Amino acid sequence: MADRQNDLKDALDSLRGKELKISTDPDTSITLERLLPSLGDWGRRVVGDSFGTQWELLLKNRFGSHIVQTWLTLAADTLDRESRGIFPPQQEEQNEDEGVLPKMSELIKGLVASIEANLAFMLANPFASPVLRLLWLVLTPGRSLPGLEDGEGDERIRSKRSNKYRKGQGVGGKTIFGESAVEGEGKGKGKEVDGRRLDKELVGLREKMRKGLMEKLSGAEWRMLGVNPVGCVTVQVSPSLHVYLGRGRC
């Protein structure tokens, strides 16, 4: 076990500063996605922080979008713990003079802030749209999430084609330790999380995104979105948007 933990640390150190490039590369992105389930809350925050304000680029990239989907699924468990005041030991060891790692809640707020200007255009993007669907679910407390295991979960979040590709590449919910979880830090399987909590400020983000879309899209554009095979599914996943568009139109 110790050897594998050292291997994980060495692998993460080798990725440092290259996360964005690695996440959008067809070969190396698979390696990073395999590593993500092995990370605890602190490691997940390190990866999220490394993306800075480049979330839109990642969401619209064929390979980067898969990285963000897996990261968001794991982030949901971290957000739940943060809302309960549970943080990794490194949280208390930080030195403000050397910089403080953002909490997961802060990273999610940063993600939303970086994409909200072009959110309306991303709803129908074939790579970004599934990630937005998952983001809406993550920002809904108590809502179950698709799991990370091969072929598991809602096809509106990951298509059959996506699950088949991930299975072929050996990408799933297992850690490099052969388990489905980092001990004591959640399983990355949202379907098993009952009563998932979320800070109130993050719940408000979902409403802020919805209002922003209402202001930017005209009635005609909403109707076009309703018949778009990609955008329509996003509307179905978000109840507030579905009600606005009108049930039965998708």
Disulfide bonds with the S-S distance in Angstrom:
none
